Amino acid sequence: MSLKTDSYVVNRIYNFYDPNNLRRHSKVSRRSIVVRSTGKYGERVELDLNEHIDYRFFFLGYFDDVPKSLVNRIGKANEVFFIDVGANVGLVSIAIACEGYQTLAIEPLPFNIKKFRNSLKLNPKLDLEIIESAVGSHSKVSDNEFIEIFTPPGNSGASSSSKAWNPSLQPSDVSLVRLDSLDNLCLHILDSSSFTDLVIKIDVEGMELDVIAGASEILQKYRPQILIEWKPGQNALIKFHELSNMLQVHEYRLSSQISPNELIPNYSFDPYLIYENLLLIPNELP
């Protein structure tokens, strides 16, 4: 059997047992399988192999290394501050913090926070802070504002405020979590920190533009580069107009350079397609 065939077979087996794939095609229930693993950048993490993101990390050694590539390209550890909105169990944040970058991770779900903190214990002395909150568009929200988050079984990375986001045959778990804006959560931390460049990664399953709407003071004061996930759904054209208006208001643009190995030329961007990473940069940058 050729290497190409072998790789194909291995990939088919890998995808078949992916917890997210199993939940798409059956209502089978699987117990948690908790293991410890070392990522490709030397970070130590606690994983549940019954979770899609953890499963992927266990076999690949990373989940999404585009944010890390971007941070490395922008500057050194003492120059860049990284904010991870929708941090899940911290697989992106911890890898970046392990290289010495100041890191702020924001995640609303208690069960993800618990796993995140367990992994932090395996990586002592990181400059990494966790904030437990969902992030929305309001610049001034009340102290007792909450939102429902729907989590598909086997894929907490697909947790969303939209009930329709669930690709599983099983019903979503529902969590009532705190809601706040990025300005309220982070501005005072940034004001008391020392850095030259700010990078914000936003992966919140369809609410990325709402997060940006609640970060107007940060965008104006610190001019961060912003990495977002783009999943337009059925309202692609409406969301594209919202994105275009946001870029115009804040004087930003869509960059073609996502990471050293990933390009999305502006002329080929299709708002109807899914992009795991879109980079938004201030107009004043080259």
C-alpha positions in Angstrom: 0.0 0.0 0.0 1.4 3.4 -1.0 2.2 6.2 1.5 -0.6 8.2 -0.2 -3.1 5.4 0.3 -1.9 4.8 3.9 -2.4 8.5 4.6 -5.8 8.4 3.1 -6.8 5.4 5.2 -5.4 7.0 8.4 -7.2 10.2 7.7 -10.5 8.4 7.1 -10.1 6.5 10.4 -9.2 9.8 12.2 -12.2 11.6 10.8 -14.6 8.7 11.5 -13.8 8.6 15.3 -13.8 12.4 15.6 -16.4 13.1 18.4 -17.9 15.9 16.3 -18.4 13.5 13.3 -19.9 10.8 15.5 -22.4 13.3 16.9 -23.4 14.4 13.4 -24.4 10.8 12.4 -25.6 9.1 15.6 -26.8 9.8 19.1 -24.1 7.6 20.7 -22.9 8.7 24.1 -19.2 8.5 25.0 -17.6 8.9 28.4 -14.8 11.4 29.0 -11.3 10.1 28.2 -9.0 12.5 30.1 -5.3 12.4 29.1 -2.3 14.7 29.3 -0.4 15.6 26.2 2.5 17.7 24.9 1.8 20.0 21.9 4.2 20.8 19.0 5.4 23.9 20.8 6.2 22.2 24.1 3.1 23.2 25.9 1.5 20.6 28.3 -2.3 20.3 28.3 -5.1 18.2 29.7 -7.4 16.9 27.1 -10.7 15.0 26.9 -10.6 12.8 23.8 -14.4 12.9 23.7 -14.2 16.5 22.6 -13.5 17.5 19.0 -10.9 20.2 19.7 -9.0 18.1 22.3 -9.2 15.1 19.9 -7.7 17.1 17.1 -5.0 18.5 19.3 -4.0 15.0 20.6 -3.4 13.7 17.1 -2.0 16.8 15.4 -0.1 18.5 18.3 -2.0 21.8 17.8 -5.5 23.1 17.2 -5.0 26.3 15.2 -1.5 27.7 14.9 -2.3 30.7 12.7 -2.7 33.0 15.7 0.7 32.0 17.0 2.3 32.5 13.6 0.7 36.0 13.4 1.9 37.0 16.9 5.4 35.7 16.1 5.5 37.7 12.9 4.3 41.0 14.5 6.9 41.1 17.3 8.8 39.6 20.2 7.4 38.5 23.5 8.0 41.8 25.3 6.4 43.7 22.4 3.0 42.0 21.7 0.0 41.6 24.0 -2.4 38.8 22.9 -6.1 38.6 23.7 -8.0 35.4 23.0 -11.8 35.9 22.9 -13.5 32.5 22.9 -10.5 30.8 24.3 -12.2 27.4 24.9 -9.8 25.2 26.9 -6.8 27.4 26.2 -5.0 25.4 23.5 -4.1 28.6 21.5 -3.5 30.8 24.5 -1.2 28.5 26.3 1.0 27.9 23.3 1.4 31.6 22.8 2.0 32.3 26.5 4.6 29.6 26.7 6.8 31.8 24.4 6.6 34.6 26.9 3.8 36.7 25.4 1.4 38.6 27.7 -1.8 36.8 27.2 -5.4 37.4 28.3 -7.9 34.6 27.6 -11.7 35.1 27.8 -14.0 32.2 28.0 -17.6 31.9 29.3 -18.1 28.2 30.0 -17.2 26.9 33.5 -16.4 23.4 32.2 -13.9 24.8 29.7 -12.4 27.1 32.3 -11.8 24.1 34.6 -9.9 22.2 31.9 -8.0 25.4 31.0 -6.9 25.9 34.6 -5.8 22.3 34.9 -3.6 22.8 31.9 -2.2 26.0 33.3 -1.0 24.0 36.3 1.1 21.9 33.9 2.7 25.2 32.6 3.7 27.2 35.6 4.8 30.9 35.6 3.0 31.9 32.4 2.0 35.5 32.0 -1.6 34.4 31.3 -4.8 35.7 32.9 -8.3 34.1 32.4 -11.5 36.0 32.5 -14.8 34.1 32.7 -17.3 35.9 30.6 -19.1 35.9 27.3 -18.4 39.0 25.2 -21.1 41.1 23.4 -21.6 44.4 21.7 -22.8 46.6 24.5 -20.3 49.2 25.6 -22.0 49.6 29.0 -23.9 46.6 30.3 -25.4 46.0 33.7 -23.6 43.9 36.3 -26.3 41.3 36.2 -26.6 40.8 32.4 -26.4 37.2 31.3 -26.8 35.2 28.0 -27.6 31.6 27.2 -24.8 29.6 25.5 -25.7 26.3 23.6 -23.0 23.6 23.6 -23.2 20.7 21.1 -22.2 17.4 22.8 -18.6 16.5 21.9 -17.8 19.9 20.5 -17.6 22.7 23.1 -15.7 24.7 20.5 -19.0 25.2 18.6 -20.7 26.7 21.6 -22.8 29.6 20.5 -25.6 32.0 21.6 -27.4 30.6 18.6 -29.4 27.4 19.2 -29.3 26.6 15.5 -25.4 26.4 15.5 -25.5 22.8 16.8 -24.5 20.3 14.0 -25.2 17.3 16.3 -28.1 14.9 16.4 -28.1 15.3 20.2 -29.6 18.4 21.9 -27.3 21.1 23.1 -26.3 21.6 26.7 -27.4 25.1 27.9 -25.4 27.4 30.1 -26.4 30.8 31.5 -23.2 32.9 31.6 -22.1 36.4 32.3 -22.1 38.9 29.4 -19.9 42.0 29.1 -18.1 44.0 26.4 -14.4 43.8 25.5 -13.9 47.4 26.5 -15.3 46.8 30.0 -13.3 43.6 30.4 -9.9 44.5 29.0 -9.3 48.3 28.7 -8.1 48.8 32.3 -5.8 45.8 31.9 -4.3 47.1 28.7 -3.9 50.6 30.2 -1.8 49.1 33.0 0.4 46.9 30.8 3.5 47.6 28.7 3.5 46.6 25.0 3.8 48.0 21.5 1.4 45.9 19.5 -1.9 44.3 20.3 -3.4 41.2 18.7 -7.0 40.1 19.3 -8.3 36.6 18.2 -12.1 36.4 18.1 -13.7 32.9 17.7 -17.2 33.1 19.1 -19.3 31.1 16.6 -21.1 33.8 14.7 -20.8 36.7 17.2 -17.5 38.1 16.1 -18.8 41.4 14.8 -20.8 41.9 18.1 -17.5 41.5 20.0 -15.8 44.2 17.8 -18.8 46.5 18.3 -18.2 46.4 22.0 -14.5 47.2 21.6 -14.6 50.6 20.0 -12.4 52.3 22.7 -9.7 49.6 22.4 -9.7 49.9 18.6 -9.4 53.6 18.8 -6.7 53.7 21.4 -4.5 50.6 20.6 -5.3 49.9 16.9 -5.0 46.1 17.3 -4.7 43.6 14.5 -7.8 41.4 14.8 -8.1 37.8 13.7 -11.7 36.5 13.3 -13.5 33.4 12.2 -15.9 33.9 9.4 -19.0 31.6 9.3 -21.7 33.7 7.6 -24.5 31.1 7.6 -27.7 32.0 5.7 -27.2 35.8 6.2 -23.9 36.0 4.4 -24.7 39.2 2.5 -26.1 41.0 5.6 -23.0 40.0 7.6 -20.7 41.1 4.8 -22.4 44.6 4.8 -22.0 44.7 8.6 -18.3 43.8 8.2 -17.8 46.4 5.5 -19.4 49.1 7.6 -17.4 48.2 10.7 -14.2 48.4 8.7 -15.1 51.8 7.3 -16.2 53.2 10.7 -13.0 52.1 12.5 -10.7 52.8 9.5 -9.7 49.1 9.1 -9.3 46.8 6.1 -9.2 43.1 5.3 -5.6 42.0 5.0 -4.5 39.4 2.5 -1.7 38.2 4.7 -3.1 36.0 7.4 0.2 34.2 8.4 3.5 33.5 6.6 1.9 30.4 5.0 -1.7 31.6 4.5 -3.0 34.2 2.0 -6.5 35.3 1.2 -6.2 38.0 -1.5 -8.8 40.7 -1.2 -10.1 40.1 -4.7 -10.8 36.5 -4.0 -12.6 36.8 -0.6 -16.1 35.2 -0.9 -18.4 36.2 1.9 -20.5 33.1 1.4 -17.5 30.8 2.2 -16.2 29.8 5.7 -12.8 31.1 6.7 -11.2 29.9 9.9 -9.1 33.1 10.0 -9.6 36.6 8.5 -7.2 39.3 9.5 -8.5 42.9 10.0 -5.8 45.5 10.2 -5.8 49.3 10.7 -5.6 51.3 7.4 -2.4 53.0 8.6 -0.4 49.8 8.5 1.4 48.9 5.3 
